[in-house]
Amino acid sequence: MKPADSTGSRPFLIAITGGICSGKSTVSDWFAKRGFPVFFADKIGHQILEDSEILNRLLHPRIRLEMQKIIDSFLSKTGFLIFEIPLLFENGLEEAFDLTINVYADERTQKDRLKKRDGLSDAEAEKRISAQMSADKKKKKADVNIVNNGSIESLYLQLENLLNTFNSLKYKKIKTLTEI
């Protein structure tokens, strides 16, 4: 599977983002199980931190550089390349992708998932959610929005419908991650 106007000079770049406990990783895993190459910005960050002690303000440029290296290794290959980037819009990285997918859940669902996953109180969960860019802002910035309030089957149906559009996707004029 490849985009309709595949130039062969680079893969079609997709970014998956969303708020905390919105289901980003579930969506990313769904694509990976279908054979798409999927990379996780957070995991790249953890690998960098294992290599040396790096302050947070220095970490993001290093993550962008490592992600760009991955993209460069796929040059002249057609198809799709997917990155899960929790802080995509917060770091202005959307200009480096052909398609941005925002996964979101209502705040109640996020809070319940966060409390269950991390054992947080209501107040702690609310504080973590409110520290992020609002779901409404992310929805406005994204090319595609995936609702993840309900069942896993409902989520997968939305992803199947999205996947059916992949052959008609168009490349954008994008920046490299090191230009941002």
VMD Tcl script that builds the backbone (N, CA, C; Angstrom):
set m [mol new atoms 540]
animate dup $m
set s [atomselect $m all]
$s set {name element resname resid chain x y z} {
  {N N MET 1 A 0.844 -1.175 0.000}
  {CA C MET 1 A 0.000 0.000 0.000}
  {C C MET 1 A 0.889 1.238 0.000}
  {N N LYS 2 A 0.535 2.196 -0.869}
  {CA C LYS 2 A 1.286 3.447 -0.896}
  {C C LYS 2 A 0.359 4.577 -1.299}
  {N N PRO 3 A 0.727 5.825 -0.969}
  {CA C PRO 3 A -0.100 6.966 -1.331}
  {C C PRO 3 A -0.243 7.072 -2.850}
  {N N ALA 4 A -1.332 7.684 -3.286}
  {CA C ALA 4 A -1.638 7.783 -4.710}
  {C C ALA 4 A -0.547 8.513 -5.487}
  {N N ASP 5 A -0.003 9.581 -4.934}
  {CA C ASP 5 A 0.990 10.367 -5.673}
  {C C ASP 5 A 2.399 10.108 -5.158}
  {N N SER 6 A 2.691 8.863 -4.894}
  {CA C SER 6 A 3.998 8.472 -4.381}
  {C C SER 6 A 5.099 8.899 -5.340}
  {N N THR 7 A 6.050 9.653 -4.811}
  {CA C THR 7 A 7.164 10.133 -5.625}
  {C C THR 7 A 8.339 9.167 -5.594}
  {N N GLY 8 A 8.344 8.277 -4.634}
  {CA C GLY 8 A 9.448 7.344 -4.494}
  {C C GLY 8 A 10.656 7.947 -3.811}
  {N N SER 9 A 10.615 9.255 -3.524}
  {CA C SER 9 A 11.770 9.901 -2.917}
  {C C SER 9 A 11.757 9.824 -1.387}
  {N N ARG 10 A 10.605 9.576 -0.815}
  {CA C ARG 10 A 10.516 9.442 0.635}
  {C C ARG 10 A 9.202 8.769 0.992}
  {N N PRO 11 A 9.146 8.199 2.205}
  {CA C PRO 11 A 7.882 7.610 2.634}
  {C C PRO 11 A 6.866 8.694 2.971}
  {N N PHE 12 A 5.625 8.326 3.023}
  {CA C PHE 12 A 4.552 9.205 3.472}
  {C C PHE 12 A 4.622 9.221 4.989}
  {N N LEU 13 A 4.805 10.394 5.570}
  {CA C LEU 13 A 5.064 10.514 7.004}
  {C C LEU 13 A 3.791 10.826 7.779}
  {N N ILE 14 A 3.492 9.978 8.751}
  {CA C ILE 14 A 2.292 10.099 9.569}
  {C C ILE 14 A 2.701 10.255 11.021}
  {N N ALA 15 A 2.075 11.211 11.709}
  {CA C ALA 15 A 2.300 11.392 13.145}
  {C C ALA 15 A 1.007 11.088 13.880}
  {N N ILE 16 A 1.113 10.300 14.935}
  {CA C ILE 16 A -0.014 10.007 15.810}
  {C C ILE 16 A 0.226 10.739 17.122}
  {N N THR 17 A -0.758 11.493 17.556}
  {CA C THR 17 A -0.636 12.247 18.797}
  {C C THR 17 A -1.944 12.158 19.560}
  {N N GLY 18 A -1.979 12.772 20.718}
  {CA C GLY 18 A -3.178 12.793 21.542}
  {C C GLY 18 A -2.804 13.047 22.987}
  {N N GLY 19 A -3.803 13.335 23.778}
  {CA C GLY 19 A -3.573 13.598 25.189}
  {C C GLY 19 A -3.216 12.342 25.953}
  {N N ILE 20 A -2.865 12.531 27.184}
  {CA C ILE 20 A -2.503 11.423 28.059}
  {C C ILE 20 A -3.690 10.465 28.178}
  {N N CYS 21 A -3.419 9.179 28.083}
  {CA C CYS 21 A -4.429 8.121 28.196}
  {C C CYS 21 A -5.561 8.254 27.178}
  {N N SER 22 A -5.227 8.779 26.006}
  {CA C SER 22 A -6.235 8.899 24.946}
  {C C SER 22 A -6.298 7.653 24.072}
  {N N GLY 23 A -5.229 6.856 24.067}
  {CA C GLY 23 A -5.198 5.652 23.254}
  {C C GLY 23 A -4.195 5.702 22.118}
  {N N LYS 24 A -3.231 6.633 22.179}
  {CA C LYS 24 A -2.209 6.760 21.131}
  {C C LYS 24 A -1.469 5.439 20.899}
  {N N SER 25 A -1.046 4.827 21.966}
  {CA C SER 25 A -0.264 3.590 21.842}
  {C C SER 25 A -1.108 2.450 21.294}
  {N N THR 26 A -2.373 2.399 21.648}
  {CA C THR 26 A -3.269 1.383 21.097}
  {C C THR 26 A -3.386 1.551 19.590}
  {N N VAL 27 A -3.530 2.800 19.147}
  {CA C VAL 27 A -3.612 3.089 17.708}
  {C C VAL 27 A -2.291 2.748 17.029}
  {N N SER 28 A -1.180 3.159 17.629}
  {CA C SER 28 A 0.143 2.864 17.053}
  {C C SER 28 A 0.369 1.362 16.948}
  {N N ASP 29 A 0.007 0.633 17.986}
  {CA C ASP 29 A 0.158 -0.828 17.970}
  {C C ASP 29 A -0.710 -1.467 16.891}
  {N N TRP 30 A -1.906 -0.914 16.675}
  {CA C TRP 30 A -2.802 -1.422 15.633}
  {C C TRP 30 A -2.131 -1.324 14.265}
  {N N PHE 31 A -1.514 -0.168 13.999}
  {CA C PHE 31 A -0.811 0.013 12.718}
  {C C PHE 31 A 0.396 -0.926 12.625}
  {N N ALA 32 A 1.137 -1.067 13.709}
  {CA C ALA 32 A 2.319 -1.939 13.705}
  {C C ALA 32 A 1.918 -3.383 13.404}
  {N N LYS 33 A 0.804 -3.839 13.962}
  {CA C LYS 33 A 0.341 -5.212 13.719}
  {C C LYS 33 A -0.058 -5.428 12.261}
  {N N ARG 34 A -0.310 -4.348 11.536}
  {CA C ARG 34 A -0.644 -4.441 10.118}
  {C C ARG 34 A 0.574 -4.219 9.227}
  {N N GLY 35 A 1.755 -4.239 9.839}
  {CA C GLY 35 A 2.992 -4.193 9.078}
  {C C GLY 35 A 3.559 -2.813 8.801}
  {N N PHE 36 A 2.962 -1.779 9.374}
  {CA C PHE 36 A 3.495 -0.434 9.177}
  {C C PHE 36 A 4.682 -0.218 10.112}
  {N N PRO 37 A 5.754 0.409 9.621}
  {CA C PRO 37 A 6.847 0.761 10.535}
  {C C PRO 37 A 6.388 1.883 11.463}
  {N N VAL 38 A 6.444 1.647 12.760}
  {CA C VAL 38 A 5.988 2.613 13.757}
  {C C VAL 38 A 7.123 2.870 14.733}
  {N N PHE 39 A 7.406 4.139 14.986}
  {CA C PHE 39 A 8.443 4.539 15.932}
  {C C PHE 39 A 7.818 5.444 16.985}
  {N N PHE 40 A 8.350 5.382 18.189}
  {CA C PHE 40 A 7.781 6.096 19.329}
  {C C PHE 40 A 8.776 7.138 19.830}
  {N N ALA 41 A 8.393 8.412 19.767}
  {CA C ALA 41 A 9.279 9.491 20.203}
  {C C ALA 41 A 9.702 9.302 21.657}
  {N N ASP 42 A 8.782 8.870 22.513}
  {CA C ASP 42 A 9.135 8.670 23.927}
  {C C ASP 42 A 10.203 7.598 24.086}
  {N N LYS 43 A 10.111 6.522 23.318}
  {CA C LYS 43 A 11.112 5.455 23.410}
  {C C LYS 43 A 12.466 5.940 22.906}
  {N N ILE 44 A 12.463 6.775 21.863}
  {CA C ILE 44 A 13.710 7.361 21.368}
  {C C ILE 44 A 14.327 8.217 22.474}
  {N N GLY 45 A 13.483 8.985 23.167}
  {CA C GLY 45 A 13.967 9.805 24.280}
  {C C GLY 45 A 14.566 8.983 25.398}
  {N N HIS 46 A 13.922 7.858 25.722}
  {CA C HIS 46 A 14.453 6.985 26.774}
  {C C HIS 46 A 15.798 6.389 26.372}
  {N N GLN 47 A 15.960 6.041 25.088}
  {CA C GLN 47 A 17.241 5.504 24.617}
  {C C GLN 47 A 18.338 6.551 24.744}
  {N N ILE 48 A 18.010 7.790 24.418}
  {CA C ILE 48 A 19.000 8.862 24.530}
  {C C ILE 48 A 19.400 9.054 25.986}
  {N N LEU 49 A 18.413 9.033 26.882}
  {CA C LEU 49 A 18.709 9.212 28.304}
  {C C LEU 49 A 19.554 8.082 28.858}
  {N N GLU 50 A 19.390 6.877 28.303}
  {CA C GLU 50 A 20.223 5.760 28.751}
  {C C GLU 50 A 21.676 5.961 28.343}
  {N N ASP 51 A 21.890 6.675 27.232}
  {CA C ASP 51 A 23.244 6.899 26.747}
  {C C ASP 51 A 23.998 7.928 27.585}
  {N N SER 52 A 23.299 8.925 28.072}
  {CA C SER 52 A 23.963 9.970 28.856}
  {C C SER 52 A 22.931 10.788 29.618}
  {N N GLU 53 A 23.401 11.594 30.572}
  {CA C GLU 53 A 22.517 12.496 31.302}
  {C C GLU 53 A 22.276 13.723 30.428}
  {N N ILE 54 A 21.015 13.960 30.033}
  {CA C ILE 54 A 20.669 15.105 29.172}
  {C C ILE 54 A 19.545 15.881 29.804}
  {N N LEU 55 A 19.690 17.177 29.854}
  {CA C LEU 55 A 18.629 18.018 30.382}
  {C C LEU 55 A 17.464 18.063 29.405}
  {N N ASN 56 A 16.246 18.289 29.938}
  {CA C ASN 56 A 15.038 18.250 29.111}
  {C C ASN 56 A 15.104 19.186 27.903}
  {N N ARG 57 A 15.625 20.394 28.081}
  {CA C ARG 57 A 15.672 21.356 26.964}
  {C C ARG 57 A 16.608 20.891 25.861}
  {N N LEU 58 A 17.552 20.025 26.188}
  {CA C LEU 58 A 18.450 19.473 25.180}
  {C C LEU 58 A 17.922 18.169 24.583}
  {N N LEU 59 A 16.996 17.544 25.285}
  {CA C LEU 59 A 16.495 16.243 24.856}
  {C C LEU 59 A 15.664 16.324 23.584}
  {N N HIS 60 A 14.775 17.301 23.479}
  {CA C HIS 60 A 13.881 17.382 22.318}
  {C C HIS 60 A 14.621 17.549 20.995}
  {N N PRO 61 A 15.644 18.400 20.904}
  {CA C PRO 61 A 16.401 18.452 19.633}
  {C C PRO 61 A 17.081 17.121 19.301}
  {N N ARG 62 A 17.563 16.427 20.303}
  {CA C ARG 62 A 18.181 15.111 20.060}
  {C C ARG 62 A 17.163 14.099 19.565}
  {N N ILE 63 A 15.948 14.140 20.128}
  {CA C ILE 63 A 14.887 13.239 19.676}
  {C C ILE 63 A 14.545 13.542 18.221}
  {N N ARG 64 A 14.410 14.840 17.892}
  {CA C ARG 64 A 14.115 15.217 16.498}
  {C C ARG 64 A 15.212 14.728 15.569}
  {N N LEU 65 A 16.468 14.855 15.977}
  {CA C LEU 65 A 17.591 14.396 15.162}
  {C C LEU 65 A 17.531 12.884 14.945}
  {N N GLU 66 A 17.255 12.132 16.006}
  {CA C GLU 66 A 17.158 10.672 15.881}
  {C C GLU 66 A 15.986 10.278 14.993}
  {N N MET 67 A 14.864 10.981 15.126}
  {CA C MET 67 A 13.705 10.701 14.272}
  {C C MET 67 A 14.037 11.005 12.813}
  {N N GLN 68 A 14.759 12.101 12.577}
  {CA C GLN 68 A 15.139 12.443 11.202}
  {C C GLN 68 A 16.074 11.382 10.620}
  {N N LYS 69 A 16.952 10.837 11.455}
  {CA C LYS 69 A 17.830 9.748 10.992}
  {C C LYS 69 A 17.003 8.543 10.544}
  {N N ILE 70 A 15.941 8.234 11.306}
  {CA C ILE 70 A 15.060 7.129 10.921}
  {C C ILE 70 A 14.405 7.438 9.580}
  {N N ILE 71 A 13.888 8.648 9.431}
  {CA C ILE 71 A 13.251 9.045 8.160}
  {C C ILE 71 A 14.247 8.940 7.026}
  {N N ASP 72 A 15.450 9.450 7.233}
  {CA C ASP 72 A 16.476 9.409 6.179}
  {C C ASP 72 A 16.820 7.982 5.781}
  {N N SER 73 A 16.755 7.060 6.727}
  {CA C SER 73 A 17.058 5.665 6.401}
  {C C SER 73 A 15.975 5.036 5.526}
  {N N PHE 74 A 14.818 5.672 5.446}
  {CA C PHE 74 A 13.726 5.180 4.608}
  {C C PHE 74 A 13.617 5.944 3.283}
  {N N LEU 75 A 14.523 6.902 3.026}
  {CA C LEU 75 A 14.457 7.662 1.784}
  {C C LEU 75 A 14.532 6.725 0.603}
  {N N SER 76 A 13.885 7.106 -0.452}
  {CA C SER 76 A 13.744 6.361 -1.700}
  {C C SER 76 A 12.930 5.081 -1.519}
  {N N LYS 77 A 12.246 4.967 -0.400}
  {CA C LYS 77 A 11.331 3.852 -0.197}
  {C C LYS 77 A 9.908 4.401 -0.200}
  {N N THR 78 A 9.021 3.710 -0.881}
  {CA C THR 78 A 7.633 4.153 -0.874}
  {C C THR 78 A 6.907 3.504 0.284}
  {N N GLY 79 A 5.716 3.931 0.508}
  {CA C GLY 79 A 4.936 3.395 1.608}
  {C C GLY 79 A 4.773 4.423 2.702}
  {N N PHE 80 A 4.560 3.948 3.892}
  {CA C PHE 80 A 4.229 4.814 5.013}
  {C C PHE 80 A 5.221 4.615 6.150}
  {N N LEU 81 A 5.423 5.679 6.904}
  {CA C LEU 81 A 6.281 5.647 8.082}
  {C C LEU 81 A 5.523 6.405 9.165}
  {N N ILE 82 A 5.320 5.779 10.312}
  {CA C ILE 82 A 4.473 6.341 11.358}
  {C C ILE 82 A 5.292 6.601 12.620}
  {N N PHE 83 A 5.053 7.765 13.217}
  {CA C PHE 83 A 5.667 8.124 14.493}
  {C C PHE 83 A 4.570 8.462 15.491}
  {N N GLU 84 A 4.692 7.933 16.695}
  {CA C GLU 84 A 3.825 8.357 17.787}
  {C C GLU 84 A 4.564 9.452 18.539}
  {N N ILE 85 A 3.964 10.644 18.564}
  {CA C ILE 85 A 4.614 11.804 19.175}
  {C C ILE 85 A 3.613 12.493 20.102}
  {N N PRO 86 A 3.673 12.218 21.398}
  {CA C PRO 86 A 2.701 12.801 22.323}
  {C C PRO 86 A 2.645 14.328 22.275}
  {N N LEU 87 A 3.777 14.985 22.149}
  {CA C LEU 87 A 3.818 16.456 22.175}
  {C C LEU 87 A 4.039 17.037 20.770}
  {N N LEU 88 A 3.421 16.442 19.779}
  {CA C LEU 88 A 3.571 16.871 18.390}
  {C C LEU 88 A 3.256 18.353 18.219}
  {N N PHE 89 A 2.053 18.759 18.588}
  {CA C PHE 89 A 1.628 20.140 18.387}
  {C C PHE 89 A 2.319 21.089 19.358}
  {N N GLU 90 A 2.552 20.640 20.589}
  {CA C GLU 90 A 3.219 21.485 21.577}
  {C C GLU 90 A 4.621 21.881 21.129}
  {N N ASN 91 A 5.275 20.996 20.355}
  {CA C ASN 91 A 6.624 21.279 19.864}
  {C C ASN 91 A 6.654 21.749 18.406}
  {N N GLY 92 A 5.495 22.003 17.821}
  {CA C GLY 92 A 5.424 22.518 16.459}
  {C C GLY 92 A 5.967 21.570 15.401}
  {N N LEU 93 A 5.835 20.274 15.626}
  {CA C LEU 93 A 6.417 19.296 14.707}
  {C C LEU 93 A 5.472 18.871 13.585}
  {N N GLU 94 A 4.234 19.349 13.613}
  {CA C GLU 94 A 3.262 18.927 12.601}
  {C C GLU 94 A 3.690 19.297 11.179}
  {N N GLU 95 A 4.544 20.298 11.037}
  {CA C GLU 95 A 5.017 20.716 9.709}
  {C C GLU 95 A 5.962 19.704 9.070}
  {N N ALA 96 A 6.361 18.687 9.815}
  {CA C ALA 96 A 7.281 17.669 9.305}
  {C C ALA 96 A 6.552 16.390 8.889}
  {N N PHE 97 A 5.201 16.438 8.844}
  {CA C PHE 97 A 4.424 15.236 8.541}
  {C C PHE 97 A 3.361 15.511 7.495}
  {N N ASP 98 A 3.112 14.496 6.679}
  {CA C ASP 98 A 2.085 14.593 5.647}
  {C C ASP 98 A 0.686 14.464 6.225}
  {N N LEU 99 A 0.555 13.717 7.308}
  {CA C LEU 99 A -0.749 13.473 7.929}
  {C C LEU 99 A -0.580 13.427 9.436}
  {N N THR 100 A -1.428 14.166 10.138}
  {CA C THR 100 A -1.417 14.111 11.594}
  {C C THR 100 A -2.729 13.497 12.071}
  {N N ILE 101 A -2.602 12.501 12.930}
  {CA C ILE 101 A -3.759 11.803 13.494}
  {C C ILE 101 A -3.795 12.102 14.984}
  {N N ASN 102 A -4.892 12.682 15.430}
  {CA C ASN 102 A -5.075 12.980 16.844}
  {C C ASN 102 A -6.053 11.967 17.430}
  {N N VAL 103 A -5.620 11.261 18.460}
  {CA C VAL 103 A -6.484 10.325 19.165}
  {C C VAL 103 A -6.963 11.048 20.420}
  {N N TYR 104 A -8.263 11.078 20.628}
  {CA C TYR 104 A -8.740 11.766 21.827}
  {C C TYR 104 A -9.870 11.004 22.496}
  {N N ALA 105 A -9.961 11.271 23.781}
  {CA C ALA 105 A -11.038 10.744 24.620}
  {C C ALA 105 A -11.541 11.904 25.464}
  {N N ASP 106 A -12.793 11.822 25.895}
  {CA C ASP 106 A -13.286 12.899 26.748}
  {C C ASP 106 A -12.511 12.875 28.066}
  {N N GLU 107 A -12.573 13.989 28.780}
  {CA C GLU 107 A -11.755 14.138 29.986}
  {C C GLU 107 A -12.095 13.095 31.059}
  {N N ARG 108 A -13.346 12.737 31.181}
  {CA C ARG 108 A -13.743 11.725 32.165}
  {C C ARG 108 A -13.073 10.382 31.856}
  {N N THR 109 A -13.078 10.005 30.581}
  {CA C THR 109 A -12.459 8.749 30.163}
  {C C THR 109 A -10.955 8.797 30.390}
  {N N GLN 110 A -10.324 9.926 30.017}
  {CA C GLN 110 A -8.884 10.080 30.247}
  {C C GLN 110 A -8.562 9.936 31.725}
  {N N LYS 111 A -9.354 10.624 32.556}
  {CA C LYS 111 A -9.102 10.619 33.999}
  {C C LYS 111 A -9.248 9.207 34.560}
  {N N ASP 112 A -10.292 8.501 34.153}
  {CA C ASP 112 A -10.483 7.126 34.639}
  {C C ASP 112 A -9.324 6.223 34.221}
  {N N ARG 113 A -8.891 6.350 32.971}
  {CA C ARG 113 A -7.772 5.530 32.491}
  {C C ARG 113 A -6.481 5.867 33.228}
  {N N LEU 114 A -6.249 7.153 33.437}
  {CA C LEU 114 A -5.032 7.601 34.112}
  {C C LEU 114 A -5.005 7.137 35.572}
  {N N LYS 115 A -6.143 7.225 36.245}
  {CA C LYS 115 A -6.224 6.757 37.632}
  {C C LYS 115 A -5.951 5.261 37.700}
  {N N LYS 116 A -6.518 4.510 36.774}
  {CA C LYS 116 A -6.324 3.056 36.759}
  {C C LYS 116 A -4.881 2.703 36.414}
  {N N ARG 117 A -4.326 3.362 35.378}
  {CA C ARG 117 A -2.977 3.034 34.915}
  {C C ARG 117 A -1.903 3.410 35.935}
  {N N ASP 118 A -2.001 4.638 36.479}
  {CA C ASP 118 A -0.936 5.161 37.338}
  {C C ASP 118 A -1.302 5.214 38.820}
  {N N GLY 119 A -2.526 4.804 39.165}
  {CA C GLY 119 A -2.938 4.820 40.571}
  {C C GLY 119 A -3.042 6.211 41.152}
  {N N LEU 120 A -3.495 7.168 40.346}
  {CA C LEU 120 A -3.576 8.556 40.804}
  {C C LEU 120 A -4.934 8.868 41.423}
  {N N SER 121 A -4.958 9.904 42.233}
  {CA C SER 121 A -6.226 10.407 42.769}
  {C C SER 121 A -6.909 11.238 41.678}
  {N N ASP 122 A -8.167 11.599 41.904}
  {CA C ASP 122 A -8.879 12.468 40.959}
  {C C ASP 122 A -8.103 13.755 40.722}
  {N N ALA 123 A -7.663 14.384 41.813}
  {CA C ALA 123 A -6.955 15.666 41.712}
  {C C ALA 123 A -5.648 15.529 40.936}
  {N N GLU 124 A -4.904 14.456 41.226}
  {CA C GLU 124 A -3.634 14.240 40.515}
  {C C GLU 124 A -3.868 14.001 39.028}
  {N N ALA 125 A -4.882 13.220 38.709}
  {CA C ALA 125 A -5.197 12.934 37.304}
  {C C ALA 125 A -5.633 14.210 36.591}
  {N N GLU 126 A -6.480 14.994 37.228}
  {CA C GLU 126 A -6.934 16.262 36.631}
  {C C GLU 126 A -5.762 17.203 36.387}
  {N N LYS 127 A -4.830 17.238 37.322}
  {CA C LYS 127 A -3.658 18.116 37.188}
  {C C LYS 127 A -2.808 17.702 35.987}
  {N N ARG 128 A -2.594 16.406 35.792}
  {CA C ARG 128 A -1.794 15.921 34.658}
  {C C ARG 128 A -2.492 16.225 33.336}
  {N N ILE 129 A -3.801 16.036 33.292}
  {CA C ILE 129 A -4.556 16.304 32.064}
  {C C ILE 129 A -4.548 17.785 31.743}
  {N N SER 130 A -4.764 18.637 32.743}
  {CA C SER 130 A -4.838 20.076 32.500}
  {C C SER 130 A -3.479 20.686 32.158}
  {N N ALA 131 A -2.388 19.963 32.438}
  {CA C ALA 131 A -1.050 20.462 32.105}
  {C C ALA 131 A -0.755 20.339 30.606}
  {N N GLN 132 A -1.595 19.606 29.884}
  {CA C GLN 132 A -1.373 19.398 28.449}
  {C C GLN 132 A -2.228 20.347 27.619}
  {N N MET 133 A -1.879 20.442 26.325}
  {CA C MET 133 A -2.699 21.193 25.396}
  {C C MET 133 A -4.096 20.582 25.393}
  {N N SER 134 A -5.108 21.420 25.306}
  {CA C SER 134 A -6.480 20.913 25.365}
  {C C SER 134 A -6.797 20.038 24.152}
  {N N ALA 135 A -7.714 19.109 24.371}
  {CA C ALA 135 A -8.156 18.224 23.288}
  {C C ALA 135 A -8.761 19.037 22.150}
  {N N ASP 136 A -9.479 20.108 22.477}
  {CA C ASP 136 A -10.087 20.943 21.427}
  {C C ASP 136 A -9.037 21.588 20.530}
  {N N LYS 137 A -7.952 22.079 21.125}
  {CA C LYS 137 A -6.884 22.679 20.323}
  {C C LYS 137 A -6.230 21.632 19.427}
  {N N LYS 138 A -5.988 20.437 19.980}
  {CA C LYS 138 A -5.377 19.374 19.188}
  {C C LYS 138 A -6.304 18.953 18.052}
  {N N LYS 139 A -7.605 18.875 18.321}
  {CA C LYS 139 A -8.564 18.494 17.283}
  {C C LYS 139 A -8.536 19.475 16.125}
  {N N LYS 140 A -8.405 20.762 16.429}
  {CA C LYS 140 A -8.375 21.791 15.382}
  {C C LYS 140 A -7.106 21.715 14.544}
  {N N LYS 141 A -6.004 21.312 15.150}
  {CA C LYS 141 A -4.722 21.261 14.454}
  {C C LYS 141 A -4.533 19.983 13.630}
  {N N ALA 142 A -5.223 18.916 13.998}
  {CA C ALA 142 A -5.011 17.604 13.372}
  {C C ALA 142 A -5.696 17.504 12.013}
  {N N ASP 143 A -5.115 16.653 11.150}
  {CA C ASP 143 A -5.751 16.342 9.866}
  {C C ASP 143 A -6.900 15.362 10.061}
  {N N VAL 144 A -6.719 14.416 10.984}
  {CA C VAL 144 A -7.716 13.381 11.263}
  {C C VAL 144 A -7.860 13.260 12.776}
  {N N ASN 145 A -9.098 13.140 13.225}
  {CA C ASN 145 A -9.361 12.937 14.649}
  {C C ASN 145 A -10.043 11.584 14.845}
  {N N ILE 146 A -9.503 10.818 15.777}
  {CA C ILE 146 A -10.034 9.501 16.113}
  {C C ILE 146 A -10.593 9.569 17.533}
  {N N VAL 147 A -11.866 9.238 17.688}
  {CA C VAL 147 A -12.519 9.267 18.993}
  {C C VAL 147 A -12.298 7.929 19.683}
  {N N ASN 148 A -11.812 7.980 20.922}
  {CA C ASN 148 A -11.561 6.748 21.663}
  {C C ASN 148 A -12.216 6.798 23.041}
  {N N ASN 149 A -13.530 7.023 23.049}
  {CA C ASN 149 A -14.291 7.028 24.301}
  {C C ASN 149 A -14.947 5.687 24.581}
  {N N GLY 150 A -15.143 4.895 23.551}
  {CA C GLY 150 A -15.957 3.697 23.688}
  {C C GLY 150 A -15.166 2.416 23.648}
  {N N SER 151 A -15.719 1.464 22.936}
  {CA C SER 151 A -15.150 0.129 22.889}
  {C C SER 151 A -13.935 0.076 21.972}
  {N N ILE 152 A -13.132 -0.942 22.161}
  {CA C ILE 152 A -11.971 -1.173 21.304}
  {C C ILE 152 A -12.442 -1.468 19.885}
  {N N GLU 153 A -13.585 -2.122 19.754}
  {CA C GLU 153 A -14.137 -2.422 18.434}
  {C C GLU 153 A -14.473 -1.129 17.682}
  {N N SER 154 A -15.041 -0.161 18.402}
  {CA C SER 154 A -15.367 1.134 17.796}
  {C C SER 154 A -14.096 1.845 17.327}
  {N N LEU 155 A -13.054 1.781 18.136}
  {CA C LEU 155 A -11.771 2.380 17.763}
  {C C LEU 155 A -11.219 1.699 16.511}
  {N N TYR 156 A -11.208 0.366 16.509}
  {CA C TYR 156 A -10.661 -0.375 15.372}
  {C C TYR 156 A -11.455 -0.120 14.098}
  {N N LEU 157 A -12.768 0.056 14.197}
  {CA C LEU 157 A -13.587 0.356 13.021}
  {C C LEU 157 A -13.178 1.701 12.422}
  {N N GLN 158 A -12.949 2.697 13.274}
  {CA C GLN 158 A -12.489 4.001 12.785}
  {C C GLN 158 A -11.132 3.871 12.082}
  {N N LEU 159 A -10.248 3.051 12.650}
  {CA C LEU 159 A -8.925 2.866 12.057}
  {C C LEU 159 A -9.015 2.132 10.727}
  {N N GLU 160 A -9.884 1.136 10.624}
  {CA C GLU 160 A -10.093 0.438 9.346}
  {C C GLU 160 A -10.597 1.414 8.286}
  {N N ASN 161 A -11.541 2.274 8.666}
  {CA C ASN 161 A -12.064 3.274 7.731}
  {C C ASN 161 A -10.971 4.234 7.287}
  {N N LEU 162 A -10.126 4.643 8.218}
  {CA C LEU 162 A -9.003 5.513 7.881}
  {C C LEU 162 A -8.032 4.796 6.952}
  {N N LEU 163 A -7.711 3.567 7.269}
  {CA C LEU 163 A -6.786 2.786 6.452}
  {C C LEU 163 A -7.279 2.669 5.010}
  {N N ASN 164 A -8.580 2.577 4.830}
  {CA C ASN 164 A -9.159 2.485 3.485}
  {C C ASN 164 A -8.931 3.744 2.653}
  {N N THR 165 A -8.568 4.855 3.304}
  {CA C THR 165 A -8.305 6.106 2.576}
  {C C THR 165 A -6.825 6.288 2.242}
  {N N PHE 166 A -5.957 5.417 2.756}
  {CA C PHE 166 A -4.514 5.610 2.613}
  {C C PHE 166 A -4.047 5.677 1.165}
  {N N ASN 167 A -4.657 4.930 0.271}
  {CA C ASN 167 A -4.222 4.954 -1.129}
  {C C ASN 167 A -4.524 6.273 -1.827}
  {N N SER 168 A -5.399 7.087 -1.243}
  {CA C SER 168 A -5.737 8.370 -1.863}
  {C C SER 168 A -5.070 9.555 -1.175}
  {N N LEU 169 A -4.209 9.300 -0.198}
  {CA C LEU 169 A -3.550 10.393 0.518}
  {C C LEU 169 A -2.549 11.115 -0.380}
  {N N LYS 170 A -2.386 12.394 -0.131}
  {CA C LYS 170 A -1.485 13.242 -0.912}
  {C C LYS 170 A -0.325 13.729 -0.054}
  {N N TYR 171 A 0.851 13.706 -0.646}
  {CA C TYR 171 A 2.033 14.250 0.023}
  {C C TYR 171 A 1.872 15.752 0.210}
  {N N LYS 172 A 2.430 16.272 1.291}
  {CA C LYS 172 A 2.502 17.715 1.532}
  {C C LYS 172 A 3.942 18.154 1.344}
  {N N LYS 173 A 4.122 19.432 1.149}
  {CA C LYS 173 A 5.473 19.997 1.195}
  {C C LYS 173 A 5.772 20.178 2.680}
  {N N ILE 174 A 6.701 19.382 3.184}
  {CA C ILE 174 A 6.976 19.385 4.610}
  {C C ILE 174 A 8.419 19.804 4.883}
  {N N LYS 175 A 8.669 20.121 6.139}
  {CA C LYS 175 A 10.017 20.444 6.596}
  {C C LYS 175 A 10.639 19.182 7.191}
  {N N THR 176 A 11.949 19.148 7.232}
  {CA C THR 176 A 12.600 18.054 7.963}
  {C C THR 176 A 12.519 18.385 9.449}
  {N N LEU 177 A 12.645 17.391 10.277}
  {CA C LEU 177 A 12.570 17.598 11.720}
  {C C LEU 177 A 13.718 18.454 12.232}
  {N N THR 178 A 14.827 18.462 11.523}
  {CA C THR 178 A 15.958 19.278 11.953}
  {C C THR 178 A 15.818 20.732 11.514}
  {N N GLU 179 A 14.864 21.029 10.630}
  {CA C GLU 179 A 14.595 22.423 10.239}
  {C C GLU 179 A 13.664 23.133 11.201}
  {N N ILE 180 A 12.993 22.361 12.024}
  {CA C ILE 180 A 11.972 22.940 12.919}
  {C C ILE 180 A 12.624 23.382 14.211}
}
mol reanalyze $m
mol bondsrecalc $m
mol representation Tube
mol addrep $m
